[in-house]
Amino acid sequence: MIRVLAFALAALAALPAQADRVLSVGGSVTEIVYALGAGDRLVARDTTSTFPQAARDLPDVGYVRRLSPEGVLSVRPDLIIAEEGAGPPETIELLEAAAIPFVEIPDGYDGAAVLAKIAAVAKALEMPEQGAALGAEVQAALDATASAAADTPPRRVLFVMSVQGGRILAAGRDTAANGIIAMAGAQNAVTEFEGYKPLTDEAVTRAAPDAILMMVREGAEDLADQVLAHPAIRTTPAGRTGALVQMDGLYLLGFGPRTAQAARDLSRALADLEG
């Protein structure tokens, strides 16, 4: 994190007075740019930047972690603002060699991280007043969400990314899924590891989730049914009752300006499962 912040500050020091051809890389960064009122300065975005709808009309330079230098350079940006982890490293090195200001926005999975992202993007765009206003608005929403979550009966939630080789790929600690589950006033059913890992059937049974959480994905309409039909899932409270919630991936896991509302929606959806 220290390296990322130092790199971002160094890049900010080299920014032009007003970058007006901005490339936004990462769904949450793009959302923040629009929320700040700077969408008209964007010349392109990456594949994960699907909100707001106006972003979809911009040229797509590829997936956030698999950018090609040719695709990026073709849109002639005078500033690149990217989520932490954008790459691959060789592409970033080539862009740095091309002397294009590149600001990497630190990631994180809580309310403080959302506010830090907003501040960093606003600084990169030289929009301090708009950044302060958006930050205050989001802070109020986060506070309201935290207050509501404090009164929510905790539920054990298992976030399922996919099914690989018959095993459930689930989210552990230090993940966006773990963060949003906590913000919704629930508990991650899997805390034995960090990141996303496949679970044995025995581990799924031990996790005993009250609900399954998944992303809505195009072309994977049958995945939810596949998960609920999984033999290990069927041994859990969630499997026995068919308790499953699906939400848009960027909305749920992006940790951008809409995160507080996403957490509230998740909390309500989990409550609705209990009738």
C-alpha positions in Angstrom: 0.0 0.0 0.0 2.8 2.4 0.8 4.4 1.8 -2.6 1.1 2.4 -4.3 0.5 5.7 -2.5 4.1 6.9 -3.2 3.8 6.0 -6.8 0.4 7.8 -7.1 1.8 10.9 -5.4 4.8 11.0 -7.7 2.5 10.7 -10.7 0.2 13.4 -9.5 3.2 15.8 -9.2 3.8 15.3 -12.9 0.2 15.9 -14.1 -0.6 18.5 -16.7 -2.6 21.5 -15.5 -5.9 20.1 -16.8 -5.9 16.6 -18.4 -8.8 16.5 -20.8 -8.2 13.1 -22.4 -8.5 10.8 -19.5 -8.5 7.0 -19.7 -10.2 5.3 -16.7 -9.3 1.8 -15.9 -11.4 -0.1 -13.3 -15.1 0.0 -12.7 -15.0 1.9 -9.4 -12.6 4.5 -10.8 -14.9 5.2 -13.8 -17.9 5.5 -11.5 -16.1 8.1 -9.4 -15.1 10.1 -12.5 -18.7 10.3 -13.5 -19.9 11.0 -10.0 -17.5 13.9 -9.9 -19.0 15.3 -13.0 -16.0 14.7 -15.2 -17.4 12.0 -17.5 -17.0 14.4 -20.5 -13.2 14.2 -20.0 -13.1 10.5 -20.6 -11.9 9.2 -24.0 -11.9 5.5 -23.1 -12.5 2.9 -20.4 -11.7 -0.7 -19.6 -14.1 -3.7 -19.9 -15.1 -3.6 -16.2 -16.3 -0.1 -16.5 -20.0 -0.7 -17.2 -21.6 2.0 -15.0 -23.1 4.5 -15.7 -24.6 3.6 -19.0 -22.7 6.5 -20.7 -19.4 4.6 -20.0 -20.5 1.8 -22.2 -20.5 4.1 -25.2 -16.7 4.8 -24.8 -14.0 2.9 -26.6 -13.0 -0.2 -24.6 -9.2 -0.8 -24.2 -9.6 -4.2 -22.7 -9.7 -6.0 -19.3 -8.2 -4.1 -16.4 -5.5 -6.7 -15.7 -4.8 -7.6 -19.4 -4.3 -4.2 -21.0 -2.3 -3.9 -24.3 -0.1 -0.9 -24.8 -1.4 -0.5 -28.3 -5.0 -0.3 -27.2 -4.2 2.2 -24.6 -2.0 4.4 -26.8 -4.6 4.3 -29.6 -6.9 6.6 -27.6 -4.1 9.1 -27.0 -4.7 9.8 -23.3 -3.0 12.6 -21.5 -3.8 11.0 -18.1 -4.5 7.4 -17.0 -6.3 6.7 -13.7 -6.3 3.0 -12.8 -7.4 0.8 -10.0 -4.6 -0.8 -8.0 -3.5 -4.0 -9.8 -4.1 -2.9 -13.3 -1.6 -4.5 -15.7 0.1 -6.5 -16.8 3.4 -4.9 -15.4 5.0 -4.8 -18.8 2.2 -2.7 -20.2 2.4 -0.3 -17.3 6.2 0.0 -17.8 5.7 0.8 -21.5 3.1 3.5 -20.6 5.5 5.0 -18.1 8.2 5.0 -20.8 5.8 6.9 -23.1 5.6 9.7 -20.4 1.9 9.4 -19.9 0.9 10.4 -16.4 -0.4 7.2 -14.7 -2.1 7.4 -11.3 -2.8 4.1 -9.5 -5.7 4.3 -7.0 -5.3 2.2 -3.9 -7.9 -0.5 -3.4 -9.7 -1.6 -0.3 -12.8 -3.3 1.0 -14.4 -1.0 3.6 -16.0 2.5 3.8 -12.6 4.2 4.4 -11.3 2.7 1.2 -14.2 4.1 -0.8 -13.6 7.6 0.6 -9.8 7.3 -0.1 -10.6 6.3 -3.7 -12.8 9.3 -4.2 -10.2 11.6 -2.7 -7.4 10.2 -4.9 -9.5 10.4 -8.1 -10.6 13.9 -7.4 -7.0 14.9 -6.8 -5.8 13.3 -10.0 -8.5 15.3 -11.9 -7.8 18.5 -9.9 -11.3 18.7 -8.7 -10.9 19.2 -4.9 -14.2 20.9 -4.2 -16.2 18.2 -6.1 -14.2 15.5 -4.4 -15.0 17.0 -1.0 -18.7 17.2 -1.8 -18.9 13.7 -3.1 -16.9 12.4 -0.2 -19.3 14.0 2.3 -22.3 12.6 0.5 -20.8 9.1 0.5 -19.7 9.4 4.1 -23.3 10.1 5.1 -24.6 7.1 3.2 -21.9 4.9 4.8 -22.8 6.1 8.2 -26.5 5.4 7.7 -25.7 1.9 6.4 -23.4 1.1 9.4 -26.2 2.3 11.7 -28.7 0.0 10.0 -26.3 -2.9 10.0 -25.8 -2.7 13.7 -29.4 -3.6 14.2 -29.4 -6.5 11.8 -29.3 -10.1 13.1 -26.1 -11.6 11.8 -26.4 -14.2 9.0 -23.7 -16.5 7.8 -23.2 -15.8 4.1 -21.1 -17.9 1.6 -20.0 -15.9 -1.5 -19.6 -18.3 -4.4 -17.5 -17.1 -7.3 -17.9 -20.3 -9.4 -17.8 -24.1 -9.4 -14.5 -25.5 -10.7 -14.0 -29.2 -11.1 -17.0 -29.9 -8.9 -15.7 -27.7 -6.1 -17.2 -24.5 -4.8 -14.8 -21.5 -5.3 -15.6 -19.2 -2.3 -14.4 -15.9 -0.9 -12.4 -15.8 2.3 -10.9 -12.9 4.2 -9.4 -9.8 2.5 -11.8 -9.9 -0.4 -14.4 -7.5 -1.7 -17.0 -10.1 -1.0 -15.9 -10.4 2.6 -16.0 -6.6 2.9 -19.5 -6.1 1.5 -20.9 -9.0 3.6 -19.6 -7.3 6.8 -21.0 -3.9 5.7 -24.4 -5.5 5.3 -24.3 -6.7 8.9 -23.7 -10.3 8.0 -20.8 -12.7 8.6 -18.6 -14.4 6.0 -19.1 -18.1 6.4 -15.5 -18.8 5.4 -12.7 -17.1 7.3 -10.0 -19.8 7.3 -8.1 -18.3 4.4 -7.5 -15.1 2.4 -8.6 -14.6 -1.2 -10.7 -16.9 -3.3 -10.1 -20.7 -2.9 -11.9 -23.9 -3.8 -13.6 -25.6 -0.8 -13.8 -29.3 -0.1 -17.3 -30.7 0.4 -16.5 -31.1 4.1 -15.5 -27.4 4.3 -18.8 -26.3 2.7 -20.7 -28.3 5.2 -18.7 -26.9 8.1 -19.3 -23.4 6.8 -23.0 -23.9 7.3 -24.1 -20.7 5.5 -27.6 -19.4 6.0 -27.5 -17.8 2.5 -25.5 -18.1 -0.7 -24.3 -14.8 -2.4 -23.4 -14.7 -6.1 -22.9 -12.2 -8.9 -25.3 -11.9 -11.8 -23.3 -12.9 -14.9 -24.2 -12.9 -18.5 -24.1 -16.4 -20.0 -24.1 -18.1 -16.6 -27.8 -18.2 -15.9 -27.7 -21.8 -14.9 -24.9 -21.4 -12.3 -27.2 -20.5 -9.4 -29.2 -23.7 -10.0 -25.9 -25.6 -10.3 -24.7 -24.2 -7.0 -28.0 -25.0 -5.1 -27.9 -28.5 -6.6 -24.3 -29.1 -5.4 -24.3 -32.1 -2.9 -22.3 -30.2 -0.3 -24.4 -27.0 -0.6 -27.5 -29.2 -0.1 -26.2 -30.1 3.4 -26.2 -26.5 4.5 -29.1 -24.3 5.8 -28.9 -22.2 2.6 -29.1 -25.3 0.4 -32.0 -26.8 2.3 -34.1 -23.6 2.0 -32.8 -22.4 -1.4 -31.6 -19.1 0.1 -29.6 -17.5 -2.6 -29.0 -13.8 -3.5 -27.6 -12.6 -6.8 -26.5 -9.0 -7.5 -24.6 -7.1 -10.2 -20.9 -7.7 -9.7 -19.7 -4.1 -10.1 -22.5 -2.8 -7.8 -21.8 -5.4 -5.2 -18.0 -5.7 -5.2 -16.8 -2.5 -6.9 -16.4 -0.4 -3.7 -17.2 2.8 -5.5 -19.7 5.6 -4.8 -22.7 3.2 -4.7 -21.2 0.8 -2.1 -23.4 2.0 0.8 -26.6 1.4 -1.1 -25.3 -2.0 -2.3 -24.7 -3.0 1.3 -28.2 -1.9 2.2 -29.7 -3.8 -0.7 -27.8 -6.9 0.3 -29.0 -6.6 3.9 -32.6 -6.2 2.7 -32.2 -9.2 0.3 -30.9 -11.4 3.1 -33.8 -10.3 5.4 -36.3 -11.1 2.7 -35.0 -14.6 2.5 -36.4 -15.2 5.9 -39.8 -14.1 4.8 
